[in-house]
Amino acid sequence: MKLDPKQRHTIEVIVDRLVIDEKIRVRLSDSVETSLKWGEGRLLVLQQPPEGAAPDVWAESLHSNRNYSPATGLSFDTPTPKHFSFNSPAGPARFATGWARKWCFDEHLIVPDGEKSLEKGAVLPGAAAANA
């Protein structure tokens, strides 16, 4: 196979072909490790469709071990202790419990009676909504 050194190429290699079973755990693990090593942290899995589905359409899923989400294209920092501290801006998820507050609105406080029109008071002003 001759490749043009001036072009960018995508080369896909089949590392293994397996039928999932309890007896193949070690072989599957070795195949995944080999794929991630030679694929520079990326692994493409092709899965045969279930019985009854079109036999020529295989499901593809791309995986990575490089703090990268192939589905979204986002990269992530390597986790450190600060990522798990509620007291750090880099801390847990936006909606984690702790000292932080989650700002949201309650639509029933803004529109207490959905049957009313705007003219008849369906939407209350801020102070009136807080006291309702």
N, CA, C and O atoms as a GROMACS GRO file, in nm:
protein
  528
    1MET      N    1   0.085  -0.117   0.000
    1MET     CA    2   0.000   0.000   0.000
    1MET      C    3   0.090   0.123   0.000
    1MET      O    4   0.178   0.136   0.085
    2LYS      N    5   0.067   0.211  -0.093
    2LYS     CA    6   0.148   0.331  -0.105
    2LYS      C    7   0.065   0.451  -0.060
    2LYS      O    8  -0.046   0.472  -0.109
    3LEU      N    9   0.120   0.530   0.032
    3LEU     CA   10   0.050   0.648   0.082
    3LEU      C   11   0.122   0.774   0.035
    3LEU      O   12   0.245   0.778   0.028
    4ASP      N   13   0.043   0.875   0.003
    4ASP     CA   14   0.099   1.004  -0.038
    4ASP      C   15   0.142   1.080   0.087
    4ASP      O   16   0.058   1.111   0.170
    5PRO      N   17   0.271   1.111   0.102
    5PRO     CA   18   0.318   1.180   0.223
    5PRO      C   19   0.264   1.322   0.236
    5PRO      O   20   0.273   1.381   0.344
    6LYS      N   21   0.207   1.378   0.130
    6LYS     CA   22   0.153   1.514   0.135
    6LYS      C   23   0.005   1.517   0.172
    6LYS      O   24  -0.053   1.624   0.186
    7GLN      N   25  -0.056   1.401   0.187
    7GLN     CA   26  -0.198   1.391   0.220
    7GLN      C   27  -0.214   1.338   0.363
    7GLN      O   28  -0.128   1.268   0.416
    8ARG      N   29  -0.326   1.374   0.422
    8ARG     CA   30  -0.361   1.320   0.554
    8ARG      C   31  -0.445   1.195   0.531
    8ARG      O   32  -0.541   1.197   0.454
    9HIS      N   33  -0.409   1.086   0.596
    9HIS     CA   34  -0.477   0.958   0.576
    9HIS      C   35  -0.540   0.909   0.706
    9HIS      O   36  -0.490   0.936   0.814
   10THR      N   37  -0.650   0.839   0.692
   10THR     CA   38  -0.713   0.771   0.804
   10THR      C   39  -0.693   0.623   0.781
   10THR      O   40  -0.736   0.569   0.679
   11ILE      N   41  -0.630   0.557   0.875
   11ILE     CA   42  -0.605   0.415   0.863
   11ILE      C   43  -0.678   0.345   0.977
   11ILE      O   44  -0.654   0.374   1.094
   12GLU      N   45  -0.765   0.254   0.943
   12GLU     CA   46  -0.838   0.177   1.043
   12GLU      C   47  -0.790   0.033   1.036
   12GLU      O   48  -0.778  -0.025   0.928
   13VAL      N   49  -0.764  -0.025   1.153
   13VAL     CA   50  -0.712  -0.161   1.161
   13VAL      C   51  -0.806  -0.243   1.249
   13VAL      O   52  -0.846  -0.198   1.356
   14ILE      N   53  -0.840  -0.361   1.204
   14ILE     CA   54  -0.920  -0.452   1.285
   14ILE      C   55  -0.825  -0.524   1.379
   14ILE      O   56  -0.735  -0.595   1.336
   15VAL      N   57  -0.846  -0.504   1.509
   15VAL     CA   58  -0.757  -0.564   1.609
   15VAL      C   59  -0.807  -0.702   1.648
   15VAL      O   60  -0.728  -0.794   1.666
   16ASP      N   61  -0.938  -0.717   1.660
   16ASP     CA   62  -0.994  -0.845   1.700
   16ASP      C   63  -1.140  -0.852   1.658
   16ASP      O   64  -1.205  -0.750   1.635
   17ARG      N   65  -1.188  -0.971   1.650
   17ARG     CA   66  -1.330  -0.995   1.620
   17ARG      C   67  -1.378  -1.095   1.724
   17ARG      O   68  -1.329  -1.208   1.730
   18LEU      N   69  -1.473  -1.053   1.807
   18LEU     CA   70  -1.512  -1.134   1.922
   18LEU      C   71  -1.662  -1.158   1.927
   18LEU      O   72  -1.742  -1.078   1.879
   19VAL      N   73  -1.698  -1.270   1.987
   19VAL     CA   74  -1.835  -1.297   2.025
   19VAL      C   75  -1.835  -1.285   2.176
   19VAL      O   76  -1.763  -1.359   2.245
   20ILE      N   77  -1.914  -1.194   2.229
   20ILE     CA   78  -1.912  -1.166   2.372
   20ILE      C   79  -1.958  -1.289   2.451
   20ILE      O   80  -2.064  -1.347   2.425
   21ASP      N   81  -1.874  -1.325   2.547
   21ASP     CA   82  -1.898  -1.442   2.630
   21ASP      C   83  -1.814  -1.423   2.756
   21ASP      O   84  -1.718  -1.347   2.755
   22GLU      N   85  -1.848  -1.490   2.864
   22GLU     CA   86  -1.773  -1.479   2.989
   22GLU      C   87  -1.629  -1.528   2.974
   22GLU      O   88  -1.541  -1.483   3.048
   23LYS      N   89  -1.604  -1.617   2.881
   23LYS     CA   90  -1.472  -1.679   2.867
   23LYS      C   91  -1.371  -1.590   2.795
   23LYS      O   92  -1.252  -1.622   2.792
   24ILE      N   93  -1.414  -1.478   2.738
   24ILE     CA   94  -1.323  -1.396   2.658
   24ILE      C   95  -1.278  -1.269   2.727
   24ILE      O   96  -1.223  -1.180   2.661
   25ARG      N   97  -1.299  -1.256   2.855
   25ARG     CA   98  -1.265  -1.133   2.927
   25ARG      C   99  -1.119  -1.090   2.905
   25ARG      O  100  -1.093  -0.974   2.874
   26VAL      N  101  -1.027  -1.180   2.920
   26VAL     CA  102  -0.885  -1.147   2.907
   26VAL      C  103  -0.854  -1.106   2.764
   26VAL      O  104  -0.783  -1.008   2.740
   27ARG      N  105  -0.908  -1.181   2.669
   27ARG     CA  106  -0.883  -1.149   2.528
   27ARG      C  107  -0.943  -1.013   2.492
   27ARG      O  108  -0.879  -0.935   2.421
   28LEU      N  109  -1.063  -0.985   2.540
   28LEU     CA  110  -1.126  -0.856   2.514
   28LEU      C  111  -1.044  -0.743   2.575
   28LEU      O  112  -1.021  -0.640   2.511
   29SER      N  113  -0.999  -0.762   2.698
   29SER     CA  114  -0.917  -0.661   2.765
   29SER      C  115  -0.788  -0.635   2.687
   29SER      O  116  -0.750  -0.519   2.668
   30ASP      N  117  -0.722  -0.741   2.643
   30ASP     CA  118  -0.600  -0.724   2.564
   30ASP      C  119  -0.627  -0.651   2.434
   30ASP      O  120  -0.547  -0.567   2.392
   31SER      N  121  -0.738  -0.683   2.369
   31SER     CA  122  -0.773  -0.618   2.242
   31SER      C  123  -0.800  -0.470   2.260
   31SER      O  124  -0.759  -0.388   2.178
   32VAL      N  125  -0.870  -0.435   2.368
   32VAL     CA  126  -0.899  -0.294   2.396
   32VAL      C  127  -0.769  -0.219   2.425
   32VAL      O  128  -0.748  -0.110   2.372
   33GLU      N  129  -0.682  -0.276   2.507
   33GLU     CA  130  -0.554  -0.212   2.538
   33GLU      C  131  -0.470  -0.192   2.412
   33GLU      O  132  -0.410  -0.086   2.394
   34THR      N  133  -0.465  -0.293   2.326
   34THR     CA  134  -0.389  -0.282   2.201
   34THR      C  135  -0.447  -0.173   2.112
   34THR      O  136  -0.373  -0.094   2.054
   35SER      N  137  -0.578  -0.170   2.101
   35SER     CA  138  -0.644  -0.069   2.017
   35SER      C  139  -0.616   0.072   2.068
   35SER      O  140  -0.586   0.162   1.989
   36LEU      N  141  -0.625   0.092   2.198
   36LEU     CA  142  -0.600   0.224   2.255
   36LEU      C  143  -0.454   0.264   2.239
   36LEU      O  144  -0.423   0.382   2.217
   37LYS      N  145  -0.363   0.168   2.250
   37LYS     CA  146  -0.220   0.197   2.234
   37LYS      C  147  -0.190   0.242   2.092
   37LYS      O  148  -0.130   0.347   2.071
   38TRP      N  149  -0.230   0.163   1.995
   38TRP     CA  150  -0.198   0.193   1.855
   38TRP      C  151  -0.290   0.298   1.796
   38TRP      O  152  -0.255   0.361   1.696
   39GLY      N  153  -0.405   0.320   1.856
   39GLY     CA  154  -0.498   0.422   1.808
   39GLY      C  155  -0.479   0.556   1.877
   39GLY      O  156  -0.563   0.645   1.864
   40GLU      N  157  -0.369   0.571   1.950
   40GLU     CA  158  -0.338   0.694   2.022
   40GLU      C  159  -0.453   0.738   2.113
   40GLU      O  160  -0.491   0.855   2.115
   41GLY      N  161  -0.506   0.641   2.187
   41GLY     CA  162  -0.610   0.671   2.286
   41GLY      C  163  -0.751   0.667   2.232
   41GLY      O  164  -0.845   0.697   2.305
   42ARG      N  165  -0.768   0.629   2.106
   42ARG     CA  166  -0.902   0.620   2.048
   42ARG      C  167  -0.931   0.476   2.007
   42ARG      O  168  -0.842   0.402   1.967
   43LEU      N  169  -1.058   0.440   2.018
   43LEU     CA  170  -1.102   0.305   1.987
   43LEU      C  171  -1.239   0.313   1.921
   43LEU      O  172  -1.331   0.372   1.977
   44LEU      N  173  -1.252   0.254   1.805
   44LEU     CA  174  -1.380   0.248   1.735
   44LEU      C  175  -1.433   0.106   1.748
   44LEU      O  176  -1.366   0.011   1.709
   45VAL      N  177  -1.553   0.093   1.802
   45VAL     CA  178  -1.614  -0.038   1.821
   45VAL      C  179  -1.728  -0.052   1.721
   45VAL      O  180  -1.813   0.036   1.710
   46LEU      N  181  -1.729  -0.163   1.649
   46LEU     CA  182  -1.839  -0.196   1.559
   46LEU      C  183  -1.915  -0.310   1.622
   46LEU      O  184  -1.857  -0.412   1.660
   47GLN      N  185  -2.045  -0.293   1.633
   47GLN     CA  186  -2.127  -0.394   1.698
   47GLN      C  187  -2.232  -0.443   1.600
   47GLN      O  188  -2.303  -0.364   1.538
   48GLN      N  189  -2.241  -0.575   1.587
   48GLN     CA  190  -2.337  -0.635   1.497
   48GLN      C  191  -2.478  -0.607   1.547
   48GLN      O  192  -2.502  -0.610   1.668
   49PRO      N  193  -2.573  -0.580   1.456
   49PRO     CA  194  -2.708  -0.550   1.500
   49PRO      C  195  -2.776  -0.673   1.559
   49PRO      O  196  -2.738  -0.786   1.529
   50PRO      N  197  -2.877  -0.651   1.644
   50PRO     CA  198  -2.948  -0.765   1.702
   50PRO      C  199  -3.026  -0.841   1.595
   50PRO      O  200  -3.049  -0.789   1.486
   51GLU      N  201  -3.064  -0.960   1.627
   51GLU     CA  202  -3.140  -1.041   1.532
   51GLU      C  203  -3.268  -0.969   1.492
   51GLU      O  204  -3.334  -0.907   1.576
   52GLY      N  205  -3.302  -0.976   1.366
   52GLY     CA  206  -3.422  -0.911   1.316
   52GLY      C  207  -3.394  -0.776   1.252
   52GLY      O  208  -3.475  -0.727   1.174
   53ALA      N  209  -3.281  -0.715   1.285
   53ALA     CA  210  -3.243  -0.585   1.227
   53ALA      C  211  -3.171  -0.611   1.095
   53ALA      O  212  -3.134  -0.724   1.063
   54ALA      N  213  -3.151  -0.504   1.020
   54ALA     CA  214  -3.079  -0.516   0.894
   54ALA      C  215  -2.937  -0.569   0.921
   54ALA      O  216  -2.863  -0.506   0.997
   55PRO      N  217  -2.899  -0.682   0.863
   55PRO     CA  218  -2.771  -0.744   0.896
   55PRO      C  219  -2.648  -0.669   0.846
   55PRO      O  220  -2.538  -0.693   0.894
   56ASP      N  221  -2.665  -0.579   0.752
   56ASP     CA  222  -2.549  -0.509   0.696
   56ASP      C  223  -2.524  -0.373   0.761
   56ASP      O  224  -2.431  -0.303   0.721
   57VAL      N  225  -2.605  -0.334   0.860
   57VAL     CA  226  -2.588  -0.206   0.928
   57VAL      C  227  -2.534  -0.231   1.069
   57VAL      O  228  -2.607  -0.278   1.156
   58TRP      N  229  -2.408  -0.200   1.089
   58TRP     CA  230  -2.344  -0.220   1.218
   58TRP      C  231  -2.343  -0.089   1.295
   58TRP      O  232  -2.330   0.018   1.235
   59ALA      N  233  -2.355  -0.097   1.427
   59ALA     CA  234  -2.351   0.022   1.512
   59ALA      C  235  -2.206   0.057   1.543
   59ALA      O  236  -2.128  -0.030   1.581
   60GLU      N  237  -2.169   0.184   1.526
   60GLU     CA  238  -2.034   0.232   1.555
   60GLU      C  239  -2.036   0.314   1.682
   60GLU      O  240  -2.127   0.394   1.703
   61SER      N  241  -1.936   0.295   1.768
   61SER     CA  242  -1.920   0.383   1.884
   61SER      C  243  -1.772   0.411   1.902
   61SER      O  244  -1.689   0.320   1.904
   62LEU      N  245  -1.740   0.539   1.917
   62LEU     CA  246  -1.602   0.583   1.931
   62LEU      C  247  -1.574   0.608   2.079
   62LEU      O  248  -1.653   0.674   2.147
   63HIS      N  249  -1.463   0.558   2.129
   63HIS     CA  250  -1.425   0.572   2.270
   63HIS      C  251  -1.284   0.630   2.279
   63HIS      O  252  -1.206   0.621   2.184
   64SER      N  253  -1.254   0.690   2.394
   64SER     CA  254  -1.122   0.750   2.414
   64SER      C  255  -1.082   0.739   2.560
   64SER      O  256  -1.168   0.740   2.649
   65ASN      N  257  -0.952   0.728   2.585
   65ASN     CA  258  -0.903   0.730   2.723
   65ASN      C  259  -0.816   0.853   2.746
   65ASN      O  260  -0.731   0.852   2.836
   66ARG      N  261  -0.835   0.957   2.669
   66ARG     CA  262  -0.752   1.078   2.674
   66ARG      C  263  -0.825   1.200   2.730
   66ARG      O  264  -0.798   1.312   2.686
   67ASN      N  265  -0.917   1.182   2.824
   67ASN     CA  266  -0.994   1.294   2.879
   67ASN      C  267  -1.060   1.373   2.766
   67ASN      O  268  -1.057   1.496   2.764
   68TYR      N  269  -1.118   1.301   2.676
   68TYR     CA  270  -1.177   1.360   2.557
   68TYR      C  271  -1.306   1.285   2.528
   68TYR      O  272  -1.310   1.162   2.538
   69SER      N  273  -1.411   1.356   2.493
   69SER     CA  274  -1.538   1.294   2.458
   69SER      C  275  -1.553   1.294   2.306
   69SER      O  276  -1.573   1.399   2.246
   70PRO      N  277  -1.544   1.178   2.244
   70PRO     CA  278  -1.560   1.172   2.099
   70PRO      C  279  -1.701   1.217   2.055
   70PRO      O  280  -1.718   1.268   1.945
   71ALA      N  281  -1.799   1.197   2.141
   71ALA     CA  282  -1.937   1.234   2.106
   71ALA      C  283  -1.955   1.385   2.096
   71ALA      O  284  -2.025   1.433   2.007
   72THR      N  285  -1.893   1.461   2.187
   72THR     CA  286  -1.911   1.606   2.189
   72THR      C  287  -1.791   1.683   2.136
   72THR      O  288  -1.804   1.800   2.098
   73GLY      N  289  -1.675   1.618   2.132
   73GLY     CA  290  -1.553   1.686   2.088
   73GLY      C  291  -1.489   1.769   2.198
   73GLY      O  292  -1.394   1.843   2.172
   74LEU      N  293  -1.539   1.759   2.321
   74LEU     CA  294  -1.485   1.837   2.433
   74LEU      C  295  -1.368   1.764   2.499
   74LEU      O  296  -1.368   1.642   2.510
   75SER      N  297  -1.269   1.842   2.542
   75SER     CA  298  -1.156   1.789   2.618
   75SER      C  299  -1.171   1.830   2.764
   75SER      O  300  -1.232   1.933   2.794
   76PHE      N  301  -1.117   1.750   2.853
   76PHE     CA  302  -1.130   1.776   2.996
   76PHE      C  303  -0.993   1.775   3.061
   76PHE      O  304  -0.902   1.708   3.015
   77ASP      N  305  -0.980   1.851   3.171
   77ASP     CA  306  -0.856   1.852   3.248
   77ASP      C  307  -0.837   1.718   3.317
   77ASP      O  308  -0.934   1.646   3.343
   78THR      N  309  -0.713   1.685   3.346
   78THR     CA  310  -0.686   1.567   3.427
   78THR      C  311  -0.737   1.596   3.567
   78THR      O  312  -0.702   1.699   3.624
   79PRO      N  313  -0.819   1.508   3.625
   79PRO     CA  314  -0.876   1.535   3.757
   79PRO      C  315  -0.768   1.551   3.864
   79PRO      O  316  -0.672   1.474   3.870
   80THR      N  317  -0.785   1.653   3.947
   80THR     CA  318  -0.698   1.677   4.061
   80THR      C  319  -0.788   1.698   4.183
   80THR      O  320  -0.909   1.709   4.166
   81PRO      N  321  -0.733   1.705   4.304
   81PRO     CA  322  -0.818   1.725   4.422
   81PRO      C  323  -0.909   1.848   4.413
   81PRO      O  324  -1.020   1.846   4.466
   82LYS      N  325  -0.864   1.955   4.347
   82LYS     CA  326  -0.948   2.075   4.338
   82LYS      C  327  -1.079   2.049   4.262
   82LYS      O  328  -1.177   2.120   4.285
   83HIS      N  329  -1.081   1.950   4.174
   83HIS     CA  330  -1.202   1.919   4.099
   83HIS      C  331  -1.310   1.855   4.185
   83HIS      O  332  -1.426   1.846   4.144
   84PHE      N  333  -1.273   1.811   4.305
   84PHE     CA  334  -1.369   1.744   4.392
   84PHE      C  335  -1.404   1.828   4.514
   84PHE      O  336  -1.475   1.781   4.603
   85SER      N  337  -1.356   1.951   4.518
   85SER     CA  338  -1.381   2.039   4.632
   85SER      C  339  -1.497   2.134   4.602
   85SER      O  340  -1.495   2.204   4.501
   86PHE      N  341  -1.598   2.135   4.690
   86PHE     CA  342  -1.710   2.228   4.672
   86PHE      C  343  -1.666   2.371   4.691
   86PHE      O  344  -1.736   2.463   4.650
   87ASN      N  345  -1.549   2.392   4.752
   87ASN     CA  346  -1.500   2.524   4.784
   87ASN      C  347  -1.409   2.582   4.676
   87ASN      O  348  -1.346   2.687   4.695
   88SER      N  349  -1.401   2.514   4.562
   88SER     CA  350  -1.314   2.557   4.453
   88SER      C  351  -1.398   2.588   4.330
   88SER      O  352  -1.495   2.516   4.303
   89PRO      N  353  -1.363   2.692   4.254
   89PRO     CA  354  -1.438   2.721   4.131
   89PRO      C  355  -1.433   2.606   4.031
   89PRO      O  356  -1.522   2.593   3.948
   90ALA      N  357  -1.329   2.523   4.039
   90ALA     CA  358  -1.319   2.408   3.950
   90ALA      C  359  -1.385   2.285   4.011
   90ALA      O  360  -1.371   2.174   3.960
   91GLY      N  361  -1.456   2.305   4.122
   91GLY     CA  362  -1.515   2.195   4.198
   91GLY      C  363  -1.619   2.114   4.124
   91GLY      O  364  -1.622   2.114   4.001
   92PRO      N  365  -1.705   2.045   4.200
   92PRO     CA  366  -1.798   1.951   4.140
   92PRO      C  367  -1.894   2.017   4.041
   92PRO      O  368  -1.887   2.137   4.015
   93ALA      N  369  -1.982   1.938   3.989
   93ALA     CA  370  -2.076   1.983   3.887
   93ALA      C  371  -2.155   2.105   3.931
   93ALA      O  372  -2.169   2.133   4.051
   94ARG      N  373  -2.207   2.176   3.834
   94ARG     CA  374  -2.282   2.300   3.861
   94ARG      C  375  -2.396   2.279   3.960
   94ARG      O  376  -2.428   2.369   4.037
   95PHE      N  377  -2.456   2.163   3.958
   95PHE     CA  378  -2.575   2.142   4.038
   95PHE      C  379  -2.550   2.050   4.157
   95PHE      O  380  -2.642   1.988   4.209
   96ALA      N  381  -2.423   2.040   4.199
   96ALA     CA  382  -2.390   1.957   4.314
   96ALA      C  383  -2.441   2.024   4.441
   96ALA      O  384  -2.455   2.146   4.446
   97THR      N  385  -2.467   1.944   4.541
   97THR     CA  386  -2.512   2.001   4.668
   97THR      C  387  -2.392   2.053   4.743
   97THR      O  388  -2.280   2.008   4.720
   98GLY      N  389  -2.413   2.145   4.832
   98GLY     CA  390  -2.304   2.207   4.908
   98GLY      C  391  -2.344   2.348   4.943
   98GLY      O  392  -2.462   2.376   4.964
   99TRP      N  393  -2.246   2.440   4.951
   99TRP     CA  394  -2.274   2.577   4.990
   99TRP      C  395  -2.330   2.659   4.875
   99TRP      O  396  -2.393   2.763   4.897
  100ALA      N  397  -2.309   2.616   4.755
  100ALA     CA  398  -2.352   2.695   4.639
  100ALA      C  399  -2.504   2.699   4.628
  100ALA      O  400  -2.574   2.615   4.685
  101ARG      N  401  -2.553   2.797   4.554
  101ARG     CA  402  -2.696   2.809   4.529
  101ARG      C  403  -2.723   2.789   4.381
  101ARG      O  404  -2.643   2.829   4.296
  102LYS      N  405  -2.834   2.729   4.353
  102LYS     CA  406  -2.876   2.710   4.215
  102LYS      C  407  -2.986   2.810   4.187
  102LYS      O  408  -3.091   2.808   4.250
  103TRP      N  409  -2.961   2.900   4.091
  103TRP     CA  410  -3.059   3.001   4.057
  103TRP      C  411  -3.154   2.947   3.952
  103TRP      O  412  -3.111   2.904   3.844
  104CYS      N  413  -3.280   2.948   3.983
  104CYS     CA  414  -3.381   2.903   3.887
  104CYS      C  415  -3.511   2.978   3.920
  104CYS      O  416  -3.518   3.049   4.019
  105PHE      N  417  -3.610   2.961   3.837
  105PHE     CA  418  -3.737   3.026   3.863
  105PHE      C  419  -3.847   2.922   3.868
  105PHE      O  420  -3.837   2.814   3.809
  106ASP      N  421  -3.952   2.957   3.941
  106ASP     CA  422  -4.069   2.871   3.951
  106ASP      C  423  -4.177   2.934   3.865
  106ASP      O  424  -4.230   3.040   3.898
  107GLU      N  425  -4.210   2.870   3.755
  107GLU     CA  426  -4.306   2.929   3.661
  107GLU      C  427  -4.443   2.952   3.724
  107GLU      O  428  -4.518   3.039   3.679
  108HIS      N  429  -4.476   2.876   3.828
  108HIS     CA  430  -4.606   2.894   3.894
  108HIS      C  431  -4.610   3.022   3.979
  108HIS      O  432  -4.718   3.074   4.006
  109LEU      N  433  -4.492   3.073   4.020
  109LEU     CA  434  -4.490   3.200   4.090
  109LEU      C  435  -4.505   3.316   3.992
  109LEU      O  436  -4.560   3.421   4.028
  110ILE      N  437  -4.458   3.299   3.870
  110ILE     CA  438  -4.468   3.405   3.770
  110ILE      C  439  -4.607   3.405   3.707
  110ILE      O  440  -4.667   3.510   3.688
  111VAL      N  441  -4.657   3.285   3.674
  111VAL     CA  442  -4.790   3.271   3.615
  111VAL      C  443  -4.871   3.182   3.708
  111VAL      O  444  -4.879   3.061   3.687
  112PRO      N  445  -4.931   3.241   3.813
  112PRO     CA  446  -5.003   3.160   3.911
  112PRO      C  447  -5.130   3.095   3.856
  112PRO      O  448  -5.167   2.987   3.900
  113ASP      N  449  -5.195   3.160   3.761
  113ASP     CA  450  -5.318   3.105   3.704
  113ASP      C  451  -5.306   3.105   3.552
  113ASP      O  452  -5.324   3.207   3.487
  114GLY      N  453  -5.274   2.989   3.496
  114GLY     CA  454  -5.254   2.975   3.352
  114GLY      C  455  -5.380   2.993   3.271
  114GLY      O  456  -5.374   3.004   3.148
  115GLU      N  457  -5.495   2.997   3.337
  115GLU     CA  458  -5.623   3.014   3.267
  115GLU      C  459  -5.650   3.162   3.237
  115GLU      O  460  -5.730   3.193   3.150
  116LYS      N  461  -5.584   3.253   3.309
  116LYS     CA  462  -5.606   3.397   3.290
  116LYS      C  463  -5.527   3.448   3.170
  116LYS      O  464  -5.425   3.391   3.132
  117SER      N  465  -5.576   3.555   3.112
  117SER     CA  466  -5.502   3.621   3.005
  117SER      C  467  -5.401   3.716   3.068
  117SER      O  468  -5.405   3.740   3.189
  118LEU      N  469  -5.311   3.770   2.987
  118LEU     CA  470  -5.215   3.869   3.038
  118LEU      C  471  -5.288   3.990   3.093
  118LEU      O  472  -5.249   4.046   3.196
  119GLU      N  473  -5.393   4.032   3.025
  119GLU     CA  474  -5.469   4.150   3.066
  119GLU      C  475  -5.538   4.130   3.201
  119GLU      O  476  -5.556   4.225   3.277
  120LYS      N  477  -5.576   4.006   3.230
  120LYS     CA  478  -5.648   3.978   3.355
  120LYS      C  479  -5.556   3.933   3.467
  120LYS      O  480  -5.603   3.886   3.571
  121GLY      N  481  -5.423   3.946   3.448
  121GLY     CA  482  -5.330   3.919   3.558
  121GLY      C  483  -5.266   3.782   3.557
  121GLY      O  484  -5.234   3.730   3.664
  122ALA      N  485  -5.245   3.722   3.441
  122ALA     CA  486  -5.180   3.590   3.436
  122ALA      C  487  -5.036   3.600   3.486
  122ALA      O  488  -4.987   3.508   3.551
  123VAL      N  489  -4.967   3.711   3.456
  123VAL     CA  490  -4.829   3.730   3.499
  123VAL      C  491  -4.827   3.835   3.608
  123VAL      O  492  -4.875   3.946   3.589
  124LEU      N  493  -4.769   3.798   3.723
  124LEU     CA  494  -4.760   3.892   3.835
  124LEU      C  495  -4.625   3.962   3.835
  124LEU      O  496  -4.525   3.901   3.795
  125PRO      N  497  -4.618   4.088   3.878
  125PRO     CA  498  -4.490   4.155   3.892
  125PRO      C  499  -4.406   4.086   4.000
  125PRO      O  500  -4.461   4.012   4.082
  126GLY      N  501  -4.275   4.109   4.000
  126GLY     CA  502  -4.182   4.043   4.091
  126GLY      C  503  -4.224   4.042   4.237
  126GLY      O  504  -4.231   3.934   4.297
  127ALA      N  505  -4.254   4.156   4.296
  127ALA     CA  506  -4.289   4.164   4.439
  127ALA      C  507  -4.421   4.093   4.465
  127ALA      O  508  -4.435   4.024   4.566
  128ALA      N  509  -4.518   4.109   4.375
  128ALA     CA  510  -4.646   4.042   4.394
  128ALA      C  511  -4.632   3.891   4.382
  128ALA      O  512  -4.698   3.816   4.454
  129ALA      N  513  -4.544   3.845   4.291
  129ALA     CA  514  -4.523   3.702   4.273
  129ALA      C  515  -4.458   3.642   4.397
  129ALA      O  516  -4.490   3.530   4.436
  130ALA      N  517  -4.366   3.716   4.460
  130ALA     CA  518  -4.298   3.666   4.579
  130ALA      C  519  -4.395   3.655   4.696
  130ALA      O  520  -4.378   3.568   4.781
  131ASN      N  521  -4.496   3.744   4.702
  131ASN     CA  522  -4.593   3.742   4.812
  131ASN      C  523  -4.713   3.653   4.785
  131ASN      O  524  -4.794   3.631   4.875
  132ALA      N  525  -4.728   3.601   4.662
  132ALA     CA  526  -4.845   3.521   4.626
  132ALA      C  527  -4.844   3.386   4.690
  132ALA      O  528  -4.936   3.307   4.670
   0.00000   0.00000   0.00000
